Amino acid sequence: MEQLITFITVVGGLIFSVAVAVVVEEFIFGQIFKMFFATPKPSVSSPILVRWTAQGQ
């Protein structure tokens, strides 16, 4: 039982540490949430239409 409590404490500490690091990074740089949750910008402003035609003999 003591090992289980120790394991839960260690895992909880690691998760808390990562959460605090993400929040601090967000306050300093402000890029993580934009990177994960923003819609990607299209690389081309408008699509290029290409017409394929069959070459008859």
Residue pairs with C-beta under 8 A, 6 or more apart in sequence:
22 32
25 31
25 32
26 32
26 33
